[in-house]
Amino acid sequence: MKIIMLCCLGLSFTLTAQANSCLKGQACYQVQKNAHQSSAQKMSRKKLYRGAGHYVVTAKRLNVRGDNLLDGRPVGQLAYGENIYVYRFSQGWAMIQFRNEVAWVSGRYLKYQPYNF
């Protein structure tokens, strides 16, 4: 009997919590649906590979910098679709070799290529 009462109390608490999360004038199922979508987006972001390997440039032009900071002096550019090898990532920046020197590009404009080109 106690187990049934605890289950009922837990169920009513859950329903109350869901009802309280609904915005005024918005149906509760929409709030739950949006929450599910945001967790799905987080899951897809986690699947992005961010390690050493082959990448392709997704920006029209991507600045190559001597330092991994926005103030780092540009030493050149890469064009859309160019294939590069990234040695490592650090705080959103990808370390590459450019004209036989260590250089950095923004990792946000790179797409992982799981095969050798």
Backbone atoms as SQL, in Angstrom:
CREATE TABLE atoms (id INTEGER PRIMARY KEY, chain TEXT, resi INTEGER, resn TEXT, atom TEXT, x REAL, y REAL, z REAL);
INSERT INTO atoms VALUES
  (1, 'A', 1, 'MET', 'N', 0.825, -1.196, 0.000),
  (2, 'A', 1, 'MET', 'CA', 0.000, 0.000, 0.000),
  (3, 'A', 1, 'MET', 'C', 0.868, 1.257, 0.000),
  (4, 'A', 2, 'LYS', 'N', 1.954, 1.227, 0.805),
  (5, 'A', 2, 'LYS', 'CA', 2.838, 2.379, 0.879),
  (6, 'A', 2, 'LYS', 'C', 3.522, 2.633, -0.460),
  (7, 'A', 3, 'ILE', 'N', 3.879, 1.554, -1.142),
  (8, 'A', 3, 'ILE', 'CA', 4.544, 1.684, -2.440),
  (9, 'A', 3, 'ILE', 'C', 3.623, 2.356, -3.442),
  (10, 'A', 4, 'ILE', 'N', 2.364, 1.964, -3.455),
  (11, 'A', 4, 'ILE', 'CA', 1.391, 2.556, -4.371),
  (12, 'A', 4, 'ILE', 'C', 1.221, 4.036, -4.061),
  (13, 'A', 5, 'MET', 'N', 1.148, 4.397, -2.779),
  (14, 'A', 5, 'MET', 'CA', 0.993, 5.806, -2.405),
  (15, 'A', 5, 'MET', 'C', 2.218, 6.605, -2.821),
  (16, 'A', 6, 'LEU', 'N', 3.413, 6.039, -2.642),
  (17, 'A', 6, 'LEU', 'CA', 4.633, 6.733, -3.036),
  (18, 'A', 6, 'LEU', 'C', 4.682, 6.931, -4.543),
  (19, 'A', 7, 'CYS', 'N', 4.267, 5.914, -5.283),
  (20, 'A', 7, 'CYS', 'CA', 4.230, 6.038, -6.748),
  (21, 'A', 7, 'CYS', 'C', 3.255, 7.121, -7.159),
  (22, 'A', 8, 'CYS', 'N', 2.099, 7.156, -6.528),
  (23, 'A', 8, 'CYS', 'CA', 1.104, 8.179, -6.863),
  (24, 'A', 8, 'CYS', 'C', 1.617, 9.567, -6.522),
  (25, 'A', 9, 'LEU', 'N', 2.279, 9.710, -5.376),
  (26, 'A', 9, 'LEU', 'CA', 2.834, 11.001, -4.994),
  (27, 'A', 9, 'LEU', 'C', 3.922, 11.430, -5.969),
  (28, 'A', 10, 'GLY', 'N', 4.755, 10.484, -6.372),
  (29, 'A', 10, 'GLY', 'CA', 5.814, 10.791, -7.342),
  (30, 'A', 10, 'GLY', 'C', 5.233, 11.200, -8.676),
  (31, 'A', 11, 'LEU', 'N', 4.165, 10.525, -9.099),
  (32, 'A', 11, 'LEU', 'CA', 3.513, 10.848, -10.357),
  (33, 'A', 11, 'LEU', 'C', 2.894, 12.230, -10.304),
  (34, 'A', 12, 'SER', 'N', 2.239, 12.559, -9.196),
  (35, 'A', 12, 'SER', 'CA', 1.618, 13.878, -9.097),
  (36, 'A', 12, 'SER', 'C', 2.678, 14.967, -9.051),
  (37, 'A', 13, 'PHE', 'N', 3.812, 14.696, -8.411),
  (38, 'A', 13, 'PHE', 'CA', 4.904, 15.674, -8.389),
  (39, 'A', 13, 'PHE', 'C', 5.453, 15.897, -9.788),
  (40, 'A', 14, 'THR', 'N', 5.611, 14.810, -10.549),
  (41, 'A', 14, 'THR', 'CA', 6.114, 14.912, -11.909),
  (42, 'A', 14, 'THR', 'C', 5.162, 15.721, -12.776),
  (43, 'A', 15, 'LEU', 'N', 3.870, 15.443, -12.661),
  (44, 'A', 15, 'LEU', 'CA', 2.893, 16.180, -13.455),
  (45, 'A', 15, 'LEU', 'C', 2.871, 17.654, -13.067),
  (46, 'A', 16, 'THR', 'N', 3.006, 17.955, -11.799),
  (47, 'A', 16, 'THR', 'CA', 3.027, 19.335, -11.336),
  (48, 'A', 16, 'THR', 'C', 4.258, 20.046, -11.878),
  (49, 'A', 17, 'ALA', 'N', 5.411, 19.371, -11.846),
  (50, 'A', 17, 'ALA', 'CA', 6.637, 19.984, -12.347),
  (51, 'A', 17, 'ALA', 'C', 6.526, 20.268, -13.837),
  (52, 'A', 18, 'GLN', 'N', 5.913, 19.349, -14.590),
  (53, 'A', 18, 'GLN', 'CA', 5.746, 19.576, -16.014),
  (54, 'A', 18, 'GLN', 'C', 4.777, 20.718, -16.266),
  (55, 'A', 19, 'ALA', 'N', 3.722, 20.805, -15.502),
  (56, 'A', 19, 'ALA', 'CA', 2.741, 21.869, -15.689),
  (57, 'A', 19, 'ALA', 'C', 3.363, 23.218, -15.369),
  (58, 'A', 20, 'ASN', 'N', 4.219, 23.270, -14.356),
  (59, 'A', 20, 'ASN', 'CA', 4.855, 24.531, -13.989),
  (60, 'A', 20, 'ASN', 'C', 5.854, 24.997, -15.041),
  (61, 'A', 21, 'SER', 'N', 6.375, 24.084, -15.863),
  (62, 'A', 21, 'SER', 'CA', 7.358, 24.486, -16.853),
  (63, 'A', 21, 'SER', 'C', 6.719, 25.026, -18.129),
  (64, 'A', 22, 'CYS', 'N', 5.409, 24.978, -18.249),
  (65, 'A', 22, 'CYS', 'CA', 4.727, 25.485, -19.430),
  (66, 'A', 22, 'CYS', 'C', 4.667, 27.006, -19.371),
  (67, 'A', 23, 'LEU', 'N', 4.909, 27.632, -20.494),
  (68, 'A', 23, 'LEU', 'CA', 4.818, 29.081, -20.565),
  (69, 'A', 23, 'LEU', 'C', 3.368, 29.492, -20.717),
  (70, 'A', 24, 'LYS', 'N', 3.065, 30.677, -20.277),
  (71, 'A', 24, 'LYS', 'CA', 1.695, 31.174, -20.349),
  (72, 'A', 24, 'LYS', 'C', 1.261, 31.237, -21.812),
  (73, 'A', 25, 'GLY', 'N', 0.143, 30.615, -22.107),
  (74, 'A', 25, 'GLY', 'CA', -0.384, 30.610, -23.470),
  (75, 'A', 25, 'GLY', 'C', 0.258, 29.571, -24.377),
  (76, 'A', 26, 'GLN', 'N', 1.139, 28.730, -23.837),
  (77, 'A', 26, 'GLN', 'CA', 1.808, 27.712, -24.646),
  (78, 'A', 26, 'GLN', 'C', 1.480, 26.340, -24.071),
  (79, 'A', 27, 'ALA', 'N', 1.153, 25.406, -24.945),
  (80, 'A', 27, 'ALA', 'CA', 0.841, 24.052, -24.493),
  (81, 'A', 27, 'ALA', 'C', 2.104, 23.373, -23.965),
  (82, 'A', 28, 'CYS', 'N', 1.927, 22.527, -22.958),
  (83, 'A', 28, 'CYS', 'CA', 3.071, 21.879, -22.307),
  (84, 'A', 28, 'CYS', 'C', 3.834, 20.968, -23.262),
  (85, 'A', 29, 'TYR', 'N', 3.156, 20.319, -24.174),
  (86, 'A', 29, 'TYR', 'CA', 3.850, 19.401, -25.056),
  (87, 'A', 29, 'TYR', 'C', 4.865, 20.131, -25.916),
  (88, 'A', 30, 'GLN', 'N', 4.635, 21.409, -26.227),
  (89, 'A', 30, 'GLN', 'CA', 5.592, 22.168, -27.027),
  (90, 'A', 30, 'GLN', 'C', 6.865, 22.444, -26.240),
  (91, 'A', 31, 'VAL', 'N', 6.734, 22.708, -24.961),
  (92, 'A', 31, 'VAL', 'CA', 7.908, 22.938, -24.120),
  (93, 'A', 31, 'VAL', 'C', 8.742, 21.667, -24.071),
  (94, 'A', 32, 'GLN', 'N', 8.068, 20.527, -23.884),
  (95, 'A', 32, 'GLN', 'CA', 8.790, 19.262, -23.833),
  (96, 'A', 32, 'GLN', 'C', 9.443, 18.955, -25.176),
  (97, 'A', 33, 'LYS', 'N', 8.764, 19.255, -26.267),
  (98, 'A', 33, 'LYS', 'CA', 9.302, 18.996, -27.591),
  (99, 'A', 33, 'LYS', 'C', 10.544, 19.842, -27.823),
  (100, 'A', 34, 'ASN', 'N', 10.494, 21.124, -27.446),
  (101, 'A', 34, 'ASN', 'CA', 11.648, 21.995, -27.609),
  (102, 'A', 34, 'ASN', 'C', 12.819, 21.530, -26.756),
  (103, 'A', 35, 'ALA', 'N', 12.556, 21.068, -25.554),
  (104, 'A', 35, 'ALA', 'CA', 13.613, 20.566, -24.683),
  (105, 'A', 35, 'ALA', 'C', 14.264, 19.338, -25.312),
  (106, 'A', 36, 'HIS', 'N', 13.448, 18.483, -25.929),
  (107, 'A', 36, 'HIS', 'CA', 13.985, 17.293, -26.581),
  (108, 'A', 36, 'HIS', 'C', 14.861, 17.679, -27.762),
  (109, 'A', 37, 'GLN', 'N', 14.443, 18.674, -28.533),
  (110, 'A', 37, 'GLN', 'CA', 15.225, 19.101, -29.684),
  (111, 'A', 37, 'GLN', 'C', 16.569, 19.669, -29.250),
  (112, 'A', 38, 'SER', 'N', 16.592, 20.453, -28.180),
  (113, 'A', 38, 'SER', 'CA', 17.856, 21.027, -27.748),
  (114, 'A', 38, 'SER', 'C', 18.810, 19.945, -27.253),
  (115, 'A', 39, 'SER', 'N', 18.288, 18.899, -26.594),
  (116, 'A', 39, 'SER', 'CA', 19.166, 17.820, -26.158),
  (117, 'A', 39, 'SER', 'C', 19.663, 17.029, -27.364),
  (118, 'A', 40, 'ALA', 'N', 18.856, 16.902, -28.407),
  (119, 'A', 40, 'ALA', 'CA', 19.297, 16.222, -29.627),
  (120, 'A', 40, 'ALA', 'C', 20.394, 17.029, -30.318),
  (121, 'A', 41, 'GLN', 'N', 20.269, 18.354, -30.294),
  (122, 'A', 41, 'GLN', 'CA', 21.303, 19.197, -30.881),
  (123, 'A', 41, 'GLN', 'C', 22.608, 19.055, -30.109),
  (124, 'A', 42, 'LYS', 'N', 22.526, 18.975, -28.786),
  (125, 'A', 42, 'LYS', 'CA', 23.725, 18.796, -27.980),
  (126, 'A', 42, 'LYS', 'C', 24.381, 17.456, -28.308),
  (127, 'A', 43, 'MET', 'N', 23.563, 16.419, -28.498),
  (128, 'A', 43, 'MET', 'CA', 24.114, 15.116, -28.830),
  (129, 'A', 43, 'MET', 'C', 24.837, 15.156, -30.163),
  (130, 'A', 44, 'SER', 'N', 24.277, 15.865, -31.167),
  (131, 'A', 44, 'SER', 'CA', 24.922, 15.915, -32.471),
  (132, 'A', 44, 'SER', 'C', 26.224, 16.699, -32.398),
  (133, 'A', 45, 'ARG', 'N', 26.297, 17.721, -31.522),
  (134, 'A', 45, 'ARG', 'CA', 27.540, 18.463, -31.359),
  (135, 'A', 45, 'ARG', 'C', 28.619, 17.598, -30.736),
  (136, 'A', 46, 'LYS', 'N', 28.221, 16.703, -29.825),
  (137, 'A', 46, 'LYS', 'CA', 29.191, 15.835, -29.185),
  (138, 'A', 46, 'LYS', 'C', 29.787, 14.847, -30.172),
  (139, 'A', 47, 'LYS', 'N', 29.082, 14.527, -31.228),
  (140, 'A', 47, 'LYS', 'CA', 29.552, 13.563, -32.200),
  (141, 'A', 47, 'LYS', 'C', 30.626, 14.143, -33.116),
  (142, 'A', 48, 'LEU', 'N', 30.809, 15.468, -33.112),
  (143, 'A', 48, 'LEU', 'CA', 31.828, 16.077, -33.943),
  (144, 'A', 48, 'LEU', 'C', 33.201, 15.614, -33.480),
  (145, 'A', 49, 'TYR', 'N', 34.022, 15.221, -34.423),
  (146, 'A', 49, 'TYR', 'CA', 35.369, 14.772, -34.087),
  (147, 'A', 49, 'TYR', 'C', 36.270, 15.993, -34.058),
  (148, 'A', 50, 'ARG', 'N', 37.014, 16.154, -33.004),
  (149, 'A', 50, 'ARG', 'CA', 37.930, 17.281, -32.879),
  (150, 'A', 50, 'ARG', 'C', 39.295, 16.787, -32.418),
  (151, 'A', 51, 'GLY', 'N', 39.957, 16.040, -33.274),
  (152, 'A', 51, 'GLY', 'CA', 41.282, 15.538, -32.977),
  (153, 'A', 51, 'GLY', 'C', 42.137, 15.601, -34.224),
  (154, 'A', 52, 'ALA', 'N', 43.346, 15.098, -34.124),
  (155, 'A', 52, 'ALA', 'CA', 44.252, 15.099, -35.264),
  (156, 'A', 52, 'ALA', 'C', 43.649, 14.305, -36.410),
  (157, 'A', 53, 'GLY', 'N', 43.874, 14.783, -37.610),
  (158, 'A', 53, 'GLY', 'CA', 43.373, 14.078, -38.775),
  (159, 'A', 53, 'GLY', 'C', 43.199, 14.996, -39.970),
  (160, 'A', 54, 'HIS', 'N', 42.584, 14.448, -40.989),
  (161, 'A', 54, 'HIS', 'CA', 42.365, 15.180, -42.235),
  (162, 'A', 54, 'HIS', 'C', 41.051, 15.960, -42.162),
  (163, 'A', 55, 'TYR', 'N', 41.091, 17.207, -42.602),
  (164, 'A', 55, 'TYR', 'CA', 39.932, 18.089, -42.590),
  (165, 'A', 55, 'TYR', 'C', 39.836, 18.815, -43.925),
  (166, 'A', 56, 'VAL', 'N', 38.635, 19.313, -44.206),
  (167, 'A', 56, 'VAL', 'CA', 38.410, 20.127, -45.394),
  (168, 'A', 56, 'VAL', 'C', 37.903, 21.496, -44.932),
  (169, 'A', 57, 'VAL', 'N', 38.321, 22.554, -45.623),
  (170, 'A', 57, 'VAL', 'CA', 37.941, 23.925, -45.279),
  (171, 'A', 57, 'VAL', 'C', 36.521, 24.184, -45.763),
  (172, 'A', 58, 'THR', 'N', 35.659, 24.715, -44.882),
  (173, 'A', 58, 'THR', 'CA', 34.263, 24.985, -45.234),
  (174, 'A', 58, 'THR', 'C', 33.978, 26.473, -45.401),
  (175, 'A', 59, 'ALA', 'N', 34.959, 27.328, -45.156),
  (176, 'A', 59, 'ALA', 'CA', 34.782, 28.775, -45.336),
  (177, 'A', 59, 'ALA', 'C', 35.232, 29.165, -46.743),
  (178, 'A', 60, 'LYS', 'N', 34.680, 30.264, -47.242),
  (179, 'A', 60, 'LYS', 'CA', 35.086, 30.755, -48.564),
  (180, 'A', 60, 'LYS', 'C', 36.578, 31.057, -48.569),
  (181, 'A', 61, 'ARG', 'N', 37.035, 31.772, -47.551),
  (182, 'A', 61, 'ARG', 'CA', 38.458, 32.028, -47.332),
  (183, 'A', 61, 'ARG', 'C', 38.719, 31.912, -45.832),
  (184, 'A', 62, 'LEU', 'N', 39.760, 31.198, -45.476),
  (185, 'A', 62, 'LEU', 'CA', 40.076, 30.978, -44.069),
  (186, 'A', 62, 'LEU', 'C', 41.478, 31.524, -43.793),
  (187, 'A', 63, 'ASN', 'N', 41.556, 32.504, -42.887),
  (188, 'A', 63, 'ASN', 'CA', 42.848, 33.085, -42.531),
  (189, 'A', 63, 'ASN', 'C', 43.702, 32.077, -41.780),
  (190, 'A', 64, 'VAL', 'N', 44.951, 32.029, -42.142),
  (191, 'A', 64, 'VAL', 'CA', 45.946, 31.216, -41.449),
  (192, 'A', 64, 'VAL', 'C', 46.782, 32.188, -40.637),
  (193, 'A', 65, 'ARG', 'N', 46.918, 31.908, -39.345),
  (194, 'A', 65, 'ARG', 'CA', 47.591, 32.849, -38.449),
  (195, 'A', 65, 'ARG', 'C', 48.824, 32.216, -37.812),
  (196, 'A', 66, 'GLY', 'N', 49.753, 33.070, -37.446),
  (197, 'A', 66, 'GLY', 'CA', 50.970, 32.615, -36.786),
  (198, 'A', 66, 'GLY', 'C', 50.714, 32.233, -35.345),
  (199, 'A', 67, 'ASP', 'N', 49.704, 32.805, -34.712),
  (200, 'A', 67, 'ASP', 'CA', 49.321, 32.496, -33.336),
  (201, 'A', 67, 'ASP', 'C', 47.874, 32.036, -33.321),
  (202, 'A', 68, 'ASN', 'N', 47.487, 31.337, -32.255),
  (203, 'A', 68, 'ASN', 'CA', 46.106, 30.863, -32.161),
  (204, 'A', 68, 'ASN', 'C', 45.210, 31.897, -31.482),
  (205, 'A', 69, 'LEU', 'N', 45.429, 33.155, -31.752),
  (206, 'A', 69, 'LEU', 'CA', 44.612, 34.243, -31.239),
  (207, 'A', 69, 'LEU', 'C', 44.084, 35.051, -32.406),
  (208, 'A', 70, 'LEU', 'N', 42.989, 35.736, -32.191),
  (209, 'A', 70, 'LEU', 'CA', 42.460, 36.585, -33.260),
  (210, 'A', 70, 'LEU', 'C', 43.447, 37.695, -33.621),
  (211, 'A', 71, 'ASP', 'N', 44.287, 38.122, -32.652),
  (212, 'A', 71, 'ASP', 'CA', 45.259, 39.177, -32.954),
  (213, 'A', 71, 'ASP', 'C', 46.471, 38.637, -33.697),
  (214, 'A', 72, 'GLY', 'N', 46.606, 37.311, -33.756),
  (215, 'A', 72, 'GLY', 'CA', 47.759, 36.723, -34.444),
  (216, 'A', 72, 'GLY', 'C', 47.816, 37.203, -35.878),
  (217, 'A', 73, 'ARG', 'N', 49.000, 37.500, -36.320),
  (218, 'A', 73, 'ARG', 'CA', 49.139, 38.057, -37.671),
  (219, 'A', 73, 'ARG', 'C', 48.786, 37.003, -38.729),
  (220, 'A', 74, 'PRO', 'N', 47.971, 37.374, -39.717),
  (221, 'A', 74, 'PRO', 'CA', 47.677, 36.422, -40.803),
  (222, 'A', 74, 'PRO', 'C', 48.932, 36.185, -41.644),
  (223, 'A', 75, 'VAL', 'N', 49.206, 34.934, -41.901),
  (224, 'A', 75, 'VAL', 'CA', 50.358, 34.593, -42.735),
  (225, 'A', 75, 'VAL', 'C', 49.918, 34.058, -44.094),
  (226, 'A', 76, 'GLY', 'N', 48.608, 33.920, -44.294),
  (227, 'A', 76, 'GLY', 'CA', 48.082, 33.435, -45.553),
  (228, 'A', 76, 'GLY', 'C', 46.620, 33.075, -45.431),
  (229, 'A', 77, 'GLN', 'N', 46.094, 32.452, -46.477),
  (230, 'A', 77, 'GLN', 'CA', 44.688, 32.042, -46.497),
  (231, 'A', 77, 'GLN', 'C', 44.558, 30.674, -47.140),
  (232, 'A', 78, 'LEU', 'N', 43.503, 29.979, -46.729),
  (233, 'A', 78, 'LEU', 'CA', 43.121, 28.720, -47.365),
  (234, 'A', 78, 'LEU', 'C', 41.781, 28.948, -48.051),
  (235, 'A', 79, 'ALA', 'N', 41.539, 28.267, -49.151),
  (236, 'A', 79, 'ALA', 'CA', 40.307, 28.426, -49.917),
  (237, 'A', 79, 'ALA', 'C', 39.315, 27.315, -49.575),
  (238, 'A', 80, 'TYR', 'N', 38.055, 27.555, -49.900),
  (239, 'A', 80, 'TYR', 'CA', 36.986, 26.581, -49.683),
  (240, 'A', 80, 'TYR', 'C', 37.343, 25.265, -50.370),
  (241, 'A', 81, 'GLY', 'N', 37.164, 24.170, -49.643),
  (242, 'A', 81, 'GLY', 'CA', 37.385, 22.840, -50.212),
  (243, 'A', 81, 'GLY', 'C', 38.814, 22.340, -50.112),
  (244, 'A', 82, 'GLU', 'N', 39.746, 23.167, -49.634),
  (245, 'A', 82, 'GLU', 'CA', 41.129, 22.705, -49.496),
  (246, 'A', 82, 'GLU', 'C', 41.213, 21.649, -48.408),
  (247, 'A', 83, 'ASN', 'N', 42.039, 20.656, -48.645),
  (248, 'A', 83, 'ASN', 'CA', 42.258, 19.582, -47.684),
  (249, 'A', 83, 'ASN', 'C', 43.507, 19.893, -46.878),
  (250, 'A', 84, 'ILE', 'N', 43.401, 19.756, -45.550),
  (251, 'A', 84, 'ILE', 'CA', 44.537, 20.023, -44.676),
  (252, 'A', 84, 'ILE', 'C', 44.626, 18.932, -43.622),
  (253, 'A', 85, 'TYR', 'N', 45.784, 18.860, -42.997),
  (254, 'A', 85, 'TYR', 'CA', 45.961, 17.939, -41.876),
  (255, 'A', 85, 'TYR', 'C', 46.082, 18.772, -40.611),
  (256, 'A', 86, 'VAL', 'N', 45.255, 18.456, -39.607),
  (257, 'A', 86, 'VAL', 'CA', 45.289, 19.144, -38.316),
  (258, 'A', 86, 'VAL', 'C', 46.055, 18.259, -37.338),
  (259, 'A', 87, 'TYR', 'N', 47.040, 18.859, -36.673),
  (260, 'A', 87, 'TYR', 'CA', 47.842, 18.127, -35.701),
  (261, 'A', 87, 'TYR', 'C', 47.180, 18.072, -34.331),
  (262, 'A', 88, 'ARG', 'N', 46.506, 19.175, -33.948),
  (263, 'A', 88, 'ARG', 'CA', 45.779, 19.186, -32.686),
  (264, 'A', 88, 'ARG', 'C', 44.873, 20.409, -32.639),
  (265, 'A', 89, 'PHE', 'N', 43.936, 20.398, -31.680),
  (266, 'A', 89, 'PHE', 'CA', 43.036, 21.524, -31.431),
  (267, 'A', 89, 'PHE', 'C', 43.337, 22.096, -30.058),
  (268, 'A', 90, 'SER', 'N', 43.212, 23.420, -29.950),
  (269, 'A', 90, 'SER', 'CA', 43.398, 24.084, -28.667),
  (270, 'A', 90, 'SER', 'C', 42.469, 25.287, -28.614),
  (271, 'A', 91, 'GLN', 'N', 41.501, 25.246, -27.713),
  (272, 'A', 91, 'GLN', 'CA', 40.556, 26.339, -27.488),
  (273, 'A', 91, 'GLN', 'C', 39.903, 26.819, -28.787),
  (274, 'A', 92, 'GLY', 'N', 39.495, 25.872, -29.623),
  (275, 'A', 92, 'GLY', 'CA', 38.798, 26.199, -30.860),
  (276, 'A', 92, 'GLY', 'C', 39.696, 26.466, -32.048),
  (277, 'A', 93, 'TRP', 'N', 40.987, 26.450, -31.843),
  (278, 'A', 93, 'TRP', 'CA', 41.945, 26.688, -32.927),
  (279, 'A', 93, 'TRP', 'C', 42.603, 25.381, -33.324),
  (280, 'A', 94, 'ALA', 'N', 42.872, 25.232, -34.620),
  (281, 'A', 94, 'ALA', 'CA', 43.489, 24.022, -35.146),
  (282, 'A', 94, 'ALA', 'C', 44.922, 24.316, -35.553),
  (283, 'A', 95, 'MET', 'N', 45.849, 23.500, -35.078),
  (284, 'A', 95, 'MET', 'CA', 47.258, 23.663, -35.426),
  (285, 'A', 95, 'MET', 'C', 47.539, 22.897, -36.714),
  (286, 'A', 96, 'ILE', 'N', 48.080, 23.608, -37.698),
  (287, 'A', 96, 'ILE', 'CA', 48.389, 23.003, -38.994),
  (288, 'A', 96, 'ILE', 'C', 49.820, 23.367, -39.380),
  (289, 'A', 97, 'GLN', 'N', 50.277, 22.788, -40.469),
  (290, 'A', 97, 'GLN', 'CA', 51.556, 23.195, -41.044),
  (291, 'A', 97, 'GLN', 'C', 51.226, 23.984, -42.304),
  (292, 'A', 98, 'PHE', 'N', 51.781, 25.194, -42.395),
  (293, 'A', 98, 'PHE', 'CA', 51.513, 26.072, -43.528),
  (294, 'A', 98, 'PHE', 'C', 52.837, 26.658, -43.973),
  (295, 'A', 99, 'ARG', 'N', 53.217, 26.381, -45.193),
  (296, 'A', 99, 'ARG', 'CA', 54.498, 26.840, -45.750),
  (297, 'A', 99, 'ARG', 'C', 55.669, 26.437, -44.835),
  (298, 'A', 100, 'ASN', 'N', 55.653, 25.189, -44.417),
  (299, 'A', 100, 'ASN', 'CA', 56.691, 24.583, -43.574),
  (300, 'A', 100, 'ASN', 'C', 56.847, 25.243, -42.208),
  (301, 'A', 101, 'GLU', 'N', 55.809, 25.884, -41.720),
  (302, 'A', 101, 'GLU', 'CA', 55.825, 26.471, -40.383),
  (303, 'A', 101, 'GLU', 'C', 54.544, 26.100, -39.655),
  (304, 'A', 102, 'VAL', 'N', 54.588, 26.130, -38.330),
  (305, 'A', 102, 'VAL', 'CA', 53.397, 25.886, -37.521),
  (306, 'A', 102, 'VAL', 'C', 52.483, 27.100, -37.641),
  (307, 'A', 103, 'ALA', 'N', 51.206, 26.846, -37.898),
  (308, 'A', 103, 'ALA', 'CA', 50.239, 27.929, -38.043),
  (309, 'A', 103, 'ALA', 'C', 48.916, 27.472, -37.441),
  (310, 'A', 104, 'TRP', 'N', 47.977, 28.408, -37.310),
  (311, 'A', 104, 'TRP', 'CA', 46.689, 28.131, -36.685),
  (312, 'A', 104, 'TRP', 'C', 45.559, 28.650, -37.551),
  (313, 'A', 105, 'VAL', 'N', 44.446, 27.894, -37.569),
  (314, 'A', 105, 'VAL', 'CA', 43.204, 28.320, -38.229),
  (315, 'A', 105, 'VAL', 'C', 42.055, 28.071, -37.263),
  (316, 'A', 106, 'SER', 'N', 40.954, 28.763, -37.476),
  (317, 'A', 106, 'SER', 'CA', 39.787, 28.553, -36.639),
  (318, 'A', 106, 'SER', 'C', 39.185, 27.186, -36.952),
  (319, 'A', 107, 'GLY', 'N', 38.978, 26.403, -35.901),
  (320, 'A', 107, 'GLY', 'CA', 38.427, 25.060, -36.070),
  (321, 'A', 107, 'GLY', 'C', 36.970, 25.035, -36.463),
  (322, 'A', 108, 'ARG', 'N', 36.274, 26.154, -36.316),
  (323, 'A', 108, 'ARG', 'CA', 34.853, 26.195, -36.632),
  (324, 'A', 108, 'ARG', 'C', 34.600, 26.066, -38.137),
  (325, 'A', 109, 'TYR', 'N', 35.599, 26.323, -38.948),
  (326, 'A', 109, 'TYR', 'CA', 35.433, 26.271, -40.402),
  (327, 'A', 109, 'TYR', 'C', 36.093, 25.038, -41.011),
  (328, 'A', 110, 'LEU', 'N', 36.231, 23.995, -40.225),
  (329, 'A', 110, 'LEU', 'CA', 36.818, 22.749, -40.704),
  (330, 'A', 110, 'LEU', 'C', 35.834, 21.611, -40.521),
  (331, 'A', 111, 'LYS', 'N', 35.814, 20.718, -41.498),
  (332, 'A', 111, 'LYS', 'CA', 34.952, 19.535, -41.423),
  (333, 'A', 111, 'LYS', 'C', 35.854, 18.296, -41.519),
  (334, 'A', 112, 'TYR', 'N', 35.655, 17.402, -40.580),
  (335, 'A', 112, 'TYR', 'CA', 36.473, 16.188, -40.513),
  (336, 'A', 112, 'TYR', 'C', 36.232, 15.296, -41.720),
  (337, 'A', 113, 'GLN', 'N', 37.334, 14.775, -42.292),
  (338, 'A', 113, 'GLN', 'CA', 37.258, 13.813, -43.379),
  (339, 'A', 113, 'GLN', 'C', 37.856, 12.505, -42.864),
  (340, 'A', 114, 'PRO', 'N', 37.031, 11.477, -42.626),
  (341, 'A', 114, 'PRO', 'CA', 37.525, 10.259, -41.988),
  (342, 'A', 114, 'PRO', 'C', 38.366, 9.357, -42.903),
  (343, 'A', 115, 'TYR', 'N', 38.740, 9.821, -44.059),
  (344, 'A', 115, 'TYR', 'CA', 39.529, 9.018, -44.984),
  (345, 'A', 115, 'TYR', 'C', 40.751, 9.813, -45.429),
  (346, 'A', 116, 'ASN', 'N', 41.734, 9.137, -45.903),
  (347, 'A', 116, 'ASN', 'CA', 42.926, 9.820, -46.433),
  (348, 'A', 116, 'ASN', 'C', 42.651, 10.289, -47.853),
  (349, 'A', 117, 'PHE', 'N', 43.092, 11.483, -48.162),
  (350, 'A', 117, 'PHE', 'CA', 42.891, 12.004, -49.524),
  (351, 'A', 117, 'PHE', 'C', 44.195, 12.112, -50.238);
